[in-house]
Amino acid sequence: MKRFIVLLLCFTLTLSVFATGQKETDAGSLVVYGSCEEEYLSAVCNKFEQLTGIRTTFQRLSTGEVLTKIREENGKPSADVWFGGTTDPYNEAAYAGLLLPYAAKNASHLVGPQFKDKDNNWNGIYRGILGFFWNTEELARLNLKPPKDWDDLLKPEYKGLVSFSNPNTAGTGKLIVNTMVQMKGLDNAMKYFAALDKNISQYTKSGSGPSKMVPTGETVIGIGFLHDVVYQIVDNGYNNIGMAAPASGTSYEIGATAIFKGAKNLENAKKFIEFALSPDCVNLAQDNGSYQFLVIDNAKPVAAAVKAGLDKIQTIVYDFEDAKINGPSYYKKFFEVIANDARVKTQ
């Protein structure tokens, strides 16, 4: 009888431990879709897991891919939070009711009201400036001067030399389309893209794609974020890249973070957002190849970006609301006016 009671107690204790362990595992997990560079994303998730003990896994996807994925998942997301990537796709997701508003305490450290959604659908973590960059060796070989402004990219001598990202997959591509619409008006912007298409060698899947292709000579001129060029110079040692902001003006991204509506690990998702708006998170950026300007008042300055002169670039007053509401119709028109052929990459 005693042996039976001992066995029963052991069995009960085993069940209790298993159940407790299972509960702790479920409560202690988080899934992140990340749209910043993978090196930074990995460091962020590892740090969050280290600080909280919450098991954190991630998948790196461009913002356009995340938007497509959560639309398909329709309120039953396979991830809990979104981290990094420009806000135009975040705004589209918010407009479709796919993000969960959360009033983060650490949002009080944002350096301005423009760096958060007015309805708390997302919060900003960094700011990146749109510009041009080029392979100095290839331009010299071709006896060509670098572009100074948007319309320079239409020059016939640049045929087949220019690259920027696909608006279907990359938030950077969406930003470029919206920027031209806001600077030139819709009709003139579409005429511009139809003309520019003749000079495009490739529409890349990711926003950082052109910055990786330019130093190797795979493409000669790229359009994208200038902090990606700083990474190629500082971390990869390329000294054959020139860069500039367009003379007539340029725009900027706000890299964001948000909770998906229907997140399975909601309390841990809230903890992640608070972490994302803290120096523990954002200071990891420049230590892991990401040189965007930070928008948290207690973060450390990004020395490499300042050294590159990115802090002196003036930007337009970008209309995020117009991009949120009308952006999808602009992207549709964009694909109507370009050739939309094999140069629009899906890899």
C-alpha positions as CSV (number, residue, x, y, z in Angstrom):
1,M,0.0,0.0,0.0
2,K,2.8,2.4,0.9
3,R,4.6,1.5,-2.4
4,F,1.3,2.3,-4.3
5,I,0.9,5.6,-2.5
6,V,4.6,6.6,-3.2
7,L,4.1,5.7,-6.9
8,L,0.9,7.7,-7.0
9,L,2.6,10.7,-5.5
10,C,5.5,10.5,-7.9
11,F,3.1,10.2,-10.8
12,T,1.1,13.2,-9.6
13,L,4.2,15.2,-9.1
14,T,5.4,14.3,-12.6
15,L,2.2,15.4,-14.1
16,S,2.3,18.7,-12.1
17,V,5.9,19.4,-13.2
18,F,5.0,18.6,-16.8
19,A,1.9,20.8,-16.7
20,T,3.9,23.7,-15.0
21,G,6.7,23.3,-17.5
22,Q,4.3,23.4,-20.4
23,K,2.6,26.5,-19.0
24,E,5.9,28.2,-18.5
25,T,7.0,27.3,-22.0
26,D,3.8,28.7,-23.5
27,A,3.9,31.8,-21.4
28,G,7.6,32.3,-22.0
29,S,7.7,32.5,-25.8
30,L,7.5,35.2,-28.5
31,V,7.6,35.2,-32.3
32,V,9.0,38.2,-34.1
33,Y,8.7,39.1,-37.8
34,G,11.7,41.4,-38.4
35,S,12.2,43.8,-41.4
36,C,15.5,45.4,-40.4
37,E,18.8,43.7,-41.4
38,E,19.1,40.2,-40.0
39,E,22.3,40.9,-37.9
40,Y,20.5,43.6,-35.9
41,L,17.3,41.6,-35.7
42,S,19.2,38.6,-34.3
43,A,21.0,40.7,-31.7
44,V,17.7,42.3,-30.6
45,C,15.9,39.0,-30.1
46,N,18.9,37.4,-28.3
47,K,19.1,40.4,-26.0
48,F,15.4,40.4,-25.2
49,E,15.5,36.6,-24.4
50,Q,18.6,37.2,-22.2
51,L,16.9,40.0,-20.3
52,T,13.5,38.4,-19.8
53,G,14.0,34.6,-20.1
54,I,11.3,34.6,-22.8
55,R,12.1,32.2,-25.6
56,T,12.3,34.4,-28.7
57,T,12.3,33.2,-32.3
58,F,12.3,35.4,-35.4
59,Q,11.9,35.4,-39.2
60,R,13.4,38.0,-41.4
61,L,11.0,39.3,-44.0
62,S,10.8,42.5,-46.0
63,T,7.9,44.8,-44.9
64,G,5.9,44.1,-48.0
65,E,6.2,40.3,-47.4
66,V,5.1,40.8,-43.8
67,L,2.1,42.8,-44.9
68,T,1.1,40.1,-47.4
69,K,1.6,37.4,-44.8
70,I,-0.6,39.0,-42.1
71,R,-3.3,39.8,-44.6
72,E,-3.4,36.1,-45.5
73,E,-3.4,35.1,-41.9
74,N,-6.4,37.4,-41.3
75,G,-6.4,38.0,-37.6
76,K,-4.6,34.7,-36.7
77,P,-1.0,35.8,-37.0
78,S,1.8,33.2,-36.7
79,A,4.0,36.0,-35.1
80,D,3.3,38.3,-32.2
81,V,5.3,41.4,-33.0
82,W,6.8,43.2,-36.0
83,F,10.2,44.9,-35.6
84,G,11.9,47.2,-38.0
85,G,11.2,48.3,-41.6
86,T,9.6,51.5,-42.9
87,T,6.2,52.6,-41.7
88,D,4.2,52.8,-44.9
89,P,3.4,49.0,-44.8
90,Y,2.7,49.4,-41.0
91,N,0.2,52.1,-41.8
92,E,-1.5,49.9,-44.4
93,A,-1.7,47.1,-41.8
94,A,-3.2,49.5,-39.3
95,Y,-5.7,50.8,-41.8
96,A,-6.7,47.2,-42.4
97,G,-7.2,46.6,-38.7
98,L,-4.3,44.1,-38.5
99,L,-2.3,45.8,-35.7
100,L,-3.2,46.0,-32.0
101,P,-3.0,49.5,-30.5
102,Y,-0.7,49.6,-27.4
103,A,0.1,52.7,-25.4
104,A,3.7,52.0,-24.5
105,K,5.2,53.6,-21.4
106,N,8.6,54.0,-23.0
107,A,7.0,56.0,-25.9
108,S,7.5,59.0,-23.6
109,H,11.2,58.8,-24.7
110,L,10.4,59.4,-28.4
111,V,12.0,62.6,-29.6
112,G,8.9,63.9,-31.4
113,P,5.2,63.1,-31.9
114,Q,5.7,62.2,-35.6
115,F,7.6,59.1,-34.5
116,K,4.5,57.2,-33.3
117,D,1.1,56.4,-34.7
118,K,-1.6,58.8,-33.3
119,D,-3.7,55.7,-32.4
120,N,-0.8,53.8,-30.9
121,N,-0.7,51.2,-33.7
122,W,3.1,51.5,-34.0
123,N,6.0,53.3,-32.4
124,G,9.2,54.5,-34.1
125,I,12.6,53.2,-33.3
126,Y,14.8,54.8,-36.0
127,R,14.9,57.2,-38.9
128,G,16.5,56.6,-42.3
129,I,17.1,59.0,-45.2
130,L,16.5,58.2,-48.8
131,G,19.2,58.9,-51.4
132,F,21.4,57.8,-54.2
133,F,24.7,55.9,-54.2
134,W,27.0,54.7,-57.0
135,N,30.1,52.6,-57.8
136,T,32.8,55.2,-58.3
137,E,35.1,52.9,-60.3
138,E,32.3,51.9,-62.7
139,L,31.2,55.5,-63.3
140,A,34.9,56.4,-64.0
141,R,35.3,53.5,-66.4
142,L,32.1,54.6,-68.2
143,N,33.2,58.2,-68.1
144,L,30.0,59.2,-66.4
145,K,29.2,61.7,-63.7
146,P,27.1,60.7,-60.7
147,P,23.5,61.8,-60.4
148,K,22.7,64.9,-58.3
149,D,18.9,64.9,-58.5
150,W,15.9,62.7,-59.2
151,D,15.6,63.8,-62.9
152,D,19.3,63.0,-63.5
153,L,18.4,59.3,-63.2
154,L,16.5,59.6,-66.5
155,K,19.6,60.4,-68.6
156,P,19.9,58.0,-71.5
157,E,23.6,57.3,-70.6
158,Y,22.3,55.6,-67.4
159,K,20.4,52.9,-69.4
160,G,20.6,49.6,-67.5
161,L,22.6,51.1,-64.6
162,V,20.0,51.9,-62.0
163,S,18.4,49.8,-59.4
164,F,15.8,50.2,-56.6
165,S,13.5,47.9,-54.6
166,N,10.2,46.4,-55.7
167,P,7.2,48.1,-54.0
168,N,5.4,44.8,-53.8
169,T,8.0,43.3,-51.4
170,A,9.9,46.3,-49.9
171,G,8.7,49.2,-47.8
172,T,11.7,51.2,-49.4
173,G,10.1,50.7,-52.8
174,K,6.7,52.0,-51.5
175,L,8.5,55.0,-50.0
176,I,10.2,55.8,-53.3
177,V,6.8,55.7,-55.1
178,N,5.0,57.8,-52.4
179,T,7.9,60.3,-52.4
180,M,7.7,61.0,-56.1
181,V,4.0,61.3,-55.9
182,Q,4.3,63.8,-53.1
183,M,7.0,65.8,-54.8
184,K,5.8,65.7,-58.4
185,G,2.1,65.0,-58.3
186,L,0.5,61.7,-59.3
187,D,0.5,62.0,-63.1
188,N,4.0,63.4,-63.3
189,A,5.3,60.8,-60.9
190,M,3.9,58.0,-63.1
191,K,5.5,59.6,-66.2
192,Y,8.7,59.8,-64.3
193,F,8.6,56.1,-63.4
194,A,7.8,55.1,-67.0
195,A,10.8,57.0,-68.2
196,L,13.1,55.7,-65.3
197,D,12.0,52.1,-66.1
198,K,14.2,52.3,-69.2
199,N,17.3,52.7,-67.1
200,I,16.5,50.1,-64.4
201,S,18.6,47.0,-64.3
202,Q,16.7,45.3,-61.5
203,Y,13.9,46.0,-59.0
204,T,15.2,44.1,-55.9
205,K,13.2,42.2,-53.3
206,S,14.6,44.0,-50.3
207,G,15.2,47.7,-49.8
208,S,18.9,47.1,-49.0
209,G,19.4,45.1,-52.1
210,P,20.9,47.9,-54.3
211,S,23.4,48.9,-51.5
212,K,24.7,45.3,-51.6
213,M,24.9,45.3,-55.4
214,V,26.6,48.6,-56.1
215,P,30.0,48.0,-54.4
216,T,30.4,44.7,-56.3
217,G,29.5,46.3,-59.6
218,E,26.4,44.2,-60.1
219,T,24.5,47.5,-60.5
220,V,26.1,50.9,-60.9
221,I,23.6,53.3,-59.3
222,G,21.2,52.5,-56.5
223,I,18.3,54.3,-54.8
224,G,17.8,53.4,-51.1
225,F,18.7,54.4,-47.6
226,L,22.0,56.0,-47.1
227,H,22.6,54.3,-43.8
228,D,22.8,51.0,-45.8
229,V,25.7,52.6,-47.7
230,V,27.4,53.5,-44.4
231,Y,27.2,49.8,-43.5
232,Q,29.0,48.8,-46.7
233,I,31.8,51.3,-46.1
234,V,32.2,50.9,-42.3
235,D,31.6,47.1,-41.9
236,N,32.5,45.7,-45.3
237,G,35.4,48.0,-46.1
238,Y,34.2,49.1,-49.5
239,N,35.9,52.4,-50.6
240,N,34.4,52.5,-54.1
241,I,30.9,54.0,-53.2
242,G,29.8,57.5,-53.4
243,M,26.5,58.8,-52.1
244,A,24.3,61.9,-51.9
245,A,20.8,63.2,-51.1
246,P,18.8,64.5,-54.1
247,A,19.3,68.2,-54.6
248,S,15.6,69.0,-54.9
249,G,14.7,67.2,-51.7
250,T,14.2,63.7,-50.4
251,S,12.1,61.8,-47.8
252,Y,12.7,59.5,-44.9
253,E,11.5,56.4,-43.3
254,I,10.5,55.8,-39.7
255,G,11.5,52.3,-38.8
256,A,8.8,51.0,-36.5
257,T,7.6,48.2,-34.2
258,A,4.1,47.0,-33.5
259,I,2.0,44.2,-32.1
260,F,-0.1,42.0,-34.4
261,K,-3.9,41.9,-33.6
262,G,-4.6,38.3,-32.4
263,A,-1.0,37.8,-31.0
264,K,-0.9,34.6,-29.1
265,N,1.7,35.8,-26.6
266,L,0.2,39.2,-25.9
267,E,1.8,40.1,-22.5
268,N,5.2,39.1,-23.9
269,A,4.5,41.2,-27.0
270,K,3.9,44.2,-24.8
271,K,7.1,43.6,-22.9
272,F,8.9,43.4,-26.3
273,I,7.5,46.8,-27.3
274,E,8.7,48.4,-24.1
275,F,12.1,46.8,-24.7
276,A,12.2,48.0,-28.3
277,L,11.7,51.6,-27.1
278,S,14.7,51.4,-24.7
279,P,18.5,51.9,-25.0
280,D,18.9,48.2,-24.3
281,C,17.4,47.6,-27.7
282,V,18.2,50.5,-30.0
283,N,21.8,50.9,-28.9
284,L,22.4,47.4,-30.4
285,A,21.8,48.9,-33.9
286,Q,25.1,50.5,-34.6
287,D,27.0,47.6,-33.0
288,N,25.3,45.3,-35.5
289,G,25.7,47.2,-38.8
290,S,22.6,49.4,-38.7
291,Y,23.4,53.1,-38.8
292,Q,20.0,54.8,-38.9
293,F,19.4,57.8,-36.6
294,L,17.7,56.7,-33.4
295,V,14.5,58.5,-32.2
296,I,14.8,57.6,-28.5
297,D,16.0,60.5,-26.3
298,N,18.1,58.3,-24.0
299,A,19.9,56.4,-26.8
300,K,23.5,57.0,-27.7
301,P,24.4,59.0,-30.9
302,V,25.1,57.1,-34.1
303,A,28.7,58.3,-34.7
304,A,29.1,56.7,-38.1
305,A,26.0,58.4,-39.5
306,V,27.1,61.8,-38.2
307,K,30.6,61.2,-39.6
308,A,29.0,60.5,-43.0
309,G,27.1,63.8,-42.8
310,L,23.7,62.3,-42.8
311,D,22.6,64.6,-40.0
312,K,22.9,67.6,-42.2
313,I,20.4,66.4,-44.9
314,Q,17.1,68.2,-45.1
315,T,14.0,66.2,-45.9
316,I,10.5,67.0,-47.1
317,V,7.5,66.9,-44.8
318,Y,6.4,63.4,-45.8
319,D,2.6,62.9,-45.7
320,F,2.3,59.5,-43.9
321,E,-1.5,59.8,-44.0
322,D,-1.7,60.1,-47.8
323,A,0.7,57.1,-48.1
324,K,-1.5,55.1,-45.8
325,I,-4.8,55.8,-47.5
326,N,-3.7,56.2,-51.2
327,G,-0.4,54.2,-51.3
328,P,-1.9,51.0,-52.6
329,S,-3.5,52.8,-55.6
330,Y,-0.2,54.5,-56.3
331,Y,1.7,51.1,-56.3
332,K,-1.0,49.7,-58.7
333,K,-0.4,52.5,-61.1
334,F,3.3,52.1,-60.8
335,F,3.1,48.5,-62.0
336,E,0.8,49.6,-64.8
337,V,3.4,52.1,-66.2
338,I,6.6,50.0,-65.9
339,A,7.4,47.0,-68.1
340,N,6.9,44.7,-65.1
341,D,9.1,42.0,-66.6
342,A,11.8,39.7,-65.3
343,R,13.7,42.7,-63.7
344,V,11.0,42.7,-60.9
345,K,12.7,40.2,-58.7
346,T,10.9,37.9,-56.3
347,Q,14.1,36.5,-54.6
